[in-house]
Amino acid sequence: MLLAILLSTFTHLTKAQTRGRVEVVKDPRVDTLIAKRSTLNKMGGGAVGHFGTSSYGYRVQFFSGASRKAAFEAQNKVQQGHPGIRTYITYRDPNYKVKAGNFRSRMEAVKLMEELKGTFPIMFIISEKIDLPKLDTNTTEQ
């Protein structure tokens, strides 16, 4: 009886593993999107974020302290001297931290540190997720 059940099960398993044919029907634009995504990933992009794409990079932390007012003053100093560089304030009890930049390379962050050296004596380069610039998606393809 046990032998009959095993033979029956084995026969069904071998029939279930027959080869078949799968046909994928998709919109041709899917291939275009996959190619664009691949290009973005090769350029250093990652997951799509609020500002375009995000990836790991570098920021310069130039302030850390318990005073909210001092954190905003430090942020204003950097924004006045470098209006094209984004600054970020974070609060983790009990300290505020102020960082600047969305740098893909450490050398870019070092350059900003050199420029800020006279204003802020203690700075660090932080590796974290950064916001990359938005890509121009208004190009037309033919």
Disulfide bonds with the S-S distance in Angstrom:
none
